[in-house]
Amino acid sequence: MGSGSTGSGGGERRWWLNRTAVVVVWITASVAILVGLHWYSRVVSIRKAEEGLVSMCEERARMLQDQFAVSVNHVHALAILVSTFHYQKHPAALDQDTFAEYTAGTAFERPLLNGVAYAQRVVHAERENFENQQGWMIKTMKREPSPVQDEYAPVIFSQETVSYIESIDMMSGEEDRENIIKARTTGKAVLTRPFRLLKSNHLGVVLTFPVYRADLSGDATSQERVEATAGYLGGAFDVESLVENLLRQLAGNQDILVNVYDVTNISNPLIMYGPQLPDDFVSLSHISMLDFGDPFRKHQMVCRYSKKPPIPLSAITTPSGVFVICMLTGYILYAAWSRYDNVKEDCRKMEELKKQAEAADVAKSQFLATVSHEIRTPMNGVLGMLDMLLDTTLNSTQKDYAQTAQVCGKALISLINEVLDRAKIEAGKLELESVAFDLRSILDDVISLFSAKSREKGIELAVYVSSRVPEFLLGDPGRFRQIITNLVGNSIKFTERGHIFVQVHLAAHSNQATDAVIEEGLIGHENEACVMSTNLAFNTLSGFEAADSRNSWENFKLLLSNEASMCTSQSKMPYENDSSQVTLIVIVEDTGIGIPLHAQERVFTPFMQADSSTSRNYGGTGIGLSISKCLVELMGGQINFVSRPHIGSTFTFTAVLQRCQIRTNGDTKRPPHCFLPTCFKGVKAILIDRRPVRGAVTKYHLQRLGVKAEVVSNIDLAVSALSGKNGSFISGYGKEPCILLIENDSLCSKEVICLHNQLLEQQRTGSIPEVPKVILLANSESDKTNGVDMVDSVIVKPLRTSTVAACFQQVLGFAQYPSQEKPNGSAFLCSLLVGKNILVVDDNKVNLRVAAGTLKKYGAKVECVESGKDALSLLQLPHKFDACFMDIQMPEMDGFEATRQIRLMESKTNEEAQNGGTLVEENSSRIEWHLPILAMTADVIQATYEECIKCGMDGYVSKPFEESQLYQAVAKFLVSDS
């Protein structure tokens, strides 16, 4: 245990270490991506800044160079002008005033020059003559008389802006002398190094251009150029102003710093423009070389950003965004990983829980089987003994006590069955049968079940089945009966006056199917005002208002007229068509207390009552409607209701069943009460009933017997109908019997007597051949005293077709219809069981006595044993038994194992007989051995039934079994001796 825990803990720690390592690596990689993207963005930004700086610097250098070249060209042109008009014209056409005026007028063409001047070349021999002509003495830069030298270059013409240099010898300055010599030798413009201009104090340079007396060839030698030199044209360039004006014209000037240098001496560059930057100034820079046309001096422009290029926003946002995405991706992957691990763990736990649930389901089934068996086993003994007790001679008090105990026991068994049904539904193990059954007989049985209670309360209980509904259907009759029983039982429970009316129609041919649309959540309190009746008199079965006004007499009358037209217009039965499915709509209407509005939402919730007082006042568990809803849905239908407090409730459900072509009683096995006599065809009847709905229900039962019926509302109409007036079909009824039925509340005692006297008078006058038989229809036993002396018989409702048939047979003197005292067919059971040898196997002695007593009551010869082993010893082939009722749960050998052993013995014997061997019993008439074995147990769950069939049993009888159940079980295997 300790080592396992240590191993599990070590594995968990390794798992966490691995996960932590992955997280650390992921975060490190994300940070590296962040740094890399930031660095890349910075590099891209700097590269773009460099490209921008290069572009701007090259543009400025090019523009400065171009403007300088233009100025030089203008100076060159001015030099040609001087050469042409001063030296080649005789006399000279150019003097100081003309030069000054011309240069002033063309100054706009030389915006880079502060001024221009012309210095004439004078050799020492010509100095004196020259000074006399000019009227002034040649001076040095310091304005002192020029010392004696080989030649001079005094300024004779000047622009007004530089007139202060007139008479100054330009060769008196060392640098100017060198430039003059370079210019005349090369024939090109030559610049001085930067210096402060005299007037503006700006940095500038002087441009010197030679002026020749005659044109020289392009390949003239230096000596030829010196000898042809006449003078020198010079101009002062204000470099600072030049560059300032240039930069002012360009955008982005404030973003960069521009410096112009004379780099003739690269080790000591001379600044021509721009601020002097500190040595520690670090910024992006670019150098553009400048070509001013001077072959002896070199110049360059250096451009720098005034500020360090800022970090672009994208260099922050993009890496940050990618970092966030990486972290989110990591988080998602981490969460997915964790979720995967959690899901794996949850799946493992769910698998364990599934196994536990399956084990719990098995335990639940076993528990239900055990509880069912343990409760039903003693209840079987109680009910069986009570049934046997009731067959003995008892006084009225003793019989009442025994019957009360029997009713309570059956109620307990019913509750157990409902709980087991609910358990089957929840487990999904409830399956429906598909057998042929007579729907009308099932409804008659349900009516019979609640007849005593309805008579006791004095309420109308009636059923009506449309003639369109087929006589036989395929489905589960037991479950259909259970639904109807639950609904009618609730109505009986909660109704104290009025009526309970059950209707069955074909949904496809009924306007009920369209008016009462079954939708989830459609309950009575929605739009309640629209269904409230405003009539004071209600045309219903009992005259009391019903909850759903859509089930009115008008709609019911429409259904009746449609049925009548179908019957007269078609030769085949009205319910026949090509569809194999039949969708029924069943309506159960009552005039009880209704369902409170607040409780209508939970009507179909298991174990829920309208309120706590409901179970105290009326009893019940609240499970019946829940089971009914589940059964309806299993039948492919839906259920809904409309309920109004203190008015009543109307439940409507649909069920999808299959058509069945059974026509004769030989096609199916049914208890005898399911067959109706055919001797009443041609009999005519008149019914006096002032309520048309109730009259239609009575007419339905009469038509089932083949009786032609007419409904009238009063005595006069009845007498007229009997005498054949007003076109009544009763005319000439003397050939066939005629019966007059009277609803008890339609006539009082005096009216009954008056009617009797009128009939006697009609007979005396010959209007009618004889007085018809009069039958009174009463709601309770107390109503039978109403004119009882004037009637031939009384039928106490609720009406059942079999009850009406028995009464008619008695009144008309026809052959007696089988008694209904034992509706489950005691006589037929006797015919099946009389003389049969039955073996009963049960470990409970009380149950043995009950089973033996029940079977002996029907004439069977019964032997009892208490274990499976004893049963095997008695059933060794050959044996005398015709059937075996075997308990399932027994000590030593249970019923399953005993059945398997019996089937094994029979299989071996039958195989030997087929292989040519002799039968065990030479005189036996059996072709092969197969003893019908019926499981007899208190366990009624589906799993037990499946196990019974699997082990070889032929059927199933649950304890306590009743006549109908016993008949259905033995009728499949035993043949009547009669």
Secondary structure, DSSP 8 states (H G I E B T S, - for coil): -HHHHHHHHHHHHHHHHHHHHHHHHHHHHHHHHHHHHHHHHHHHHHHHHHHHHHHHHHHHHHHHHHHHHHHHHHHHHHHHHHIIIIISSSS----HHHHHHHHHHTGGG-TTEEEEEEEE-EEGGGHHHHHHHHTS--B-TTSSB----SEE-BEEEE-GGGGGGTTBBGGGSHHHHHHHHHHHHH-S-EE---EE-TTT--EEEEEEEEEESS---TT--HHHHHHHEEEEEEEEEEHHHHHHHHHHTSTTGGGEEEEEEE-SSTTS-EEEES----TT----EEEEEE--S-TT--EEEEEEESS-----HHHHHHHHHHHHHHHHHHHHHHHHHHHHHHHHHHHHHHHHHHHHHHHHHHHHHHHHHHHHHHHHHHHHHHHHHHHHHHTS---HHHHHHHHHHHHHHHHHHHHHHHHHHHHHHHHT------EEEEHHHHHHHHHHHTHHHHHHHT-EEEEEE-TTS-SEEEE-HHHHHHHHHHHHHHHHHH-SSSEEEEEEEEGGG-THHHHS---TT--TTTTHHHH----SS--SSSSS--S-TTS-HHHHHHHHHHHHHHHHH-SS-TT--S-SEEEEEEEEEE-SS---GGGGGGTTSTT--SSHHHHHHH---S-HHHHHHHHHHHTT--EEEEEETTTEEEEEEEEEEEE----STTSS---GGG---STTTT-EEEEE-S-HHHHHHHHHHHHHTT-EEEEESSHHHHHHHHTTGGG-TTTTGGGS-EEEEEETTTS-HHHHHHHHHHHHHHHHHTSSSS--EEEEEESSGGGGGTTGGG-SEEEESS--HHHHHHHHHHHHT------SSSTTTHHHHHHHHTT-EEEEE-S-HHHHHHHHHHHHHTT-EEEEESSHHHHHHHTSSS---SEEEE-SS-SSS-HHHHHHHHHHHHHHHHHHHHTT---SSTT---SS----EEEEES--SHHHHHHHHHHT--EEEESS--HHHHHHHHTTT-----
